[in-house]
Amino acid sequence: MSEVELTAEAKVLLAEKGWDKGYVAFGSTASESTVRLAVAFNVLGKPCTWVMLSFDDKLLKSTADEDPNMITPGATEMMGVKSDMWKLLSGGRACMPALCVDGTMFMDSDEIVKMLAVQQNAPPEVLELIELSRTSNAILSEVLKHFGWSALHASTGYAMCTKEHYDAFGEGKKDAAWEKAKTDQVKAFFSKLEGILADKPAINGCYVGDTLTLADAALFSWPLSFSDVAGLNVSAEYPKLWENWTKLKESRPKGSERFILGFPTLCEYASAANKAAREGGFEINKYWRTDKDGRAYLEQFGVQAKLSTAVAIVMKERPANPIRAIVELLKKSRE
Ligand SMILES: N[C@@H](CCC(=O)N[C@@H](CS)C(=O)NCC(=O)O)C(=O)O
């Protein structure tokens, strides 16, 4: 859980604003992290009050005069993610999203989705996927910053965000060993999802079964962010994942509208800010190109590990038909 420690001043402010009652979510649903919360509340069918956080340092104000297409649906008030008020309410973290539950503030999208899923007694397959997103979140976010966001934010003089959250990343900030180690973890994450989708009878926009779950909420943004922010060729490397994302995008679940319609514009700016560096060789796909030999291909799907586990079990248990037993074990295995 990621409860935010609030000062007495912050607690008074929450109470004054009435944000200490029920579920109050903070963020712009066009953001890749915040959309998870918005989709989660749709999946749960729970009421939630939204306070919009804009990518700037604006003081708290009404959303009445704003372009409704740019506003988090339902939000009547907004403030900047870099504003002093949000710094106070987020315990100094100054990022989005956050969820206040009866006066207790929580941050980190996947932590929040996990908390909601545990409260709902979500099935193990759903919890397992939320856990995958939660435990990979920091690394995936760093890679997105490195190959995508940091150049965009540097190009705007960090007008949209806090400089310290982004300026350790980007061209020249990390060495090849760092990039290789992090992209290996990105590969493990996406390969796992690709394997899970490959095991499904049909790709339908849902990671588990055929209705949207909190797993879809937690995993919502990763395919688009890696494709359009980091510039990874997701559709070619992970075709099932991309097909699933395409179906999900077309179904445009409630809560995801601002992300599906608004986020691509931000992605275009990120691509433009990275264009020259990518042409000069600072680009993520090179870490996938080196993998195109047979061993890496098999490893991507865990083929050797699955096979040797199955063979070891068969050697131990000595079933009458070892080939059939291996086939059955392979069918069951997902690791
Ligand atoms: N791990 C966090 C990441 C939060 C995050 O980086 N949010 C971005 C928007 S998607 C943000 O607030 N950026 C502004 C900043 O960091 O200054 C989560 O999943 O909630």
The ligand as a Gaussian input file, in Angstrom:
#p B3LYP/6-31G(d) Opt

LIG

0 1
 N        4.431000       5.140000     -10.521000
 C        3.491000       6.231000     -10.572000
 C        3.886000       7.182000     -11.671000
 C        3.244000       8.504000     -11.521000
 C        3.678000       9.473000     -12.610000
 O        4.838000       9.505000     -13.028000
 N        2.718000      10.293000     -13.078000
 C        3.014000      11.265000     -14.089000
 C        1.833000      11.408000     -15.050000
 S        1.471000       9.883000     -15.877000
 C        3.188000      12.629000     -13.429000
 O        2.502000      12.951000     -12.485000
 N        4.116000      13.428000     -13.954000
 C        4.398000      14.735000     -13.477000
 C        5.637000      14.757000     -12.625000
 O        6.143000      13.693000     -12.237000
 O        6.137000      15.841000     -12.349000
 C        2.078000       5.674000     -10.817000
 O        1.931000       4.659000     -11.500000
 O        1.141000       6.265000     -10.298000

